[in-house]
């Protein structure tokens, strides 16, 4: 029998990078991993209404840099950046409560804007969840969301699957809608995948989103890496 493979992990080291970027000796690995899981879950749940796309974590000996990618950065940052300060204090308080020692490392929280939210699977999943939680008919939510995603010129294919008591029915079932191409077995294929849940009064509805944005070649990865290096240099300047 075949097994389903997560489209992101399937491409790790080929066209995808790890979401936690650090190296640790044996003794500190367990603590670092626990801290990462706690921070990522807290930020994803706390900022759900701000459409969080991703949470990236980088570590060195002195600092822990947490990058939150969202389509609504202004609402998180707040006036004069007080929103980020409050959020950072909440994260530190939670880590202390969970008994996680940062070993003197400074926690830095960066908020980055997602330029094209309609082509990001995590944000699309949150949009679908928001529509279902507002009691909109699930077929209308599927059709409208897929049309909105396909209107983006970077997107070549999209598939959304819903699982659960759709429309409040007694029996749970699955419904999906697809438009364009979704080549899941092609390792060069830029497939963005995300899972989300719509919290309904009669139970959760599971949401899966696949978005295909074309193929990535080695030269594209080199160009992207160079652009990221230049952007980091400009920020330091």
Residue, then its C-alpha position, 0 to 999 in steps of 0.5 A: x500500500x502507498x503512504x501519504x508523504x508531507x509535501x514539505x518534508x518530501x522536498x527538504x534539502x532539495x527545494x525546501x529549507x528547515x523551519x528551525x535553523x540551528x545546531x546543538x550538542x546532545x545536552x541542549x538539543x532536547x531543550x531547544x526542540x521543546x522551546x521551538x515547539x512551545x513557541x511555534x504553537x503559542x504564536x500560531x494559536x495567539x496570532x491566528x486571526x492575523x493570518x500567520x503563514x509561517x514561524x521560522x526560528x534561528x539560533x546562535x550562542x547569543x540570540x534566538x531569532x523568531x521570524x513570524x510571517x503574516x499578511x497583517x504585520x501592522x496589526x501585530x506590530x501595533x503603534x510604535x512597536x508595542x505589540x511586538x514587545x508585549x508578544x515577546x514578553x508573553x513568549x518569555x513568560x510561557x517558556x519560564x512557566x514551562x520550565x525552559x531555560x534559554x541559557x542567557x540567550x536573547x529572544x528577538x521577534x521579527x514580523x515579516x509581511x507576506x506579499x502574496x497571501x493568496x498564494x500561501x497555503x497556510x493563509x488560504x487554510x485560515x481563510x477557508x476556516x474563517x468562512x466555515x466558522x461564519x456558517x457560510x455554505x462550505x461549497x461556496x467557500x471552496x469555490x470562492x477561495x479557489x477562484x481567488x487563489x487561481x487569480x494569482x499569476x504565480x499559482x498554476x494549481x490548487x486543491x482544497x479538501x474538507x473533512x468532517x461533519x460538513x454542513x452539520x450533517x450527522x455523518x462525517x465525510x470528505x469533499x474536495x475541489x481542484x483546479x489546475x495541476x498538482x504534481x505531488x511526486x515531482x521533487x522540483x515542483x514548488x508545492x505549498x501545503x498546509x493543514x488547518x481546523x475550523x472550530x465548529x459547535x458540532x466538532x472540528x472540520x479538517x482543512x488541507x490546502x495544496x498550492x502549486x507554483x511551478x517548478x524550481x531549478x538550481x539557478x532559481x535557488x541560487x538567485x533566491x539565496x543571493x537576494x536573501x543575502x543582499x536583503x540581510x546586508x541592507x537590514x544590517x546597514 
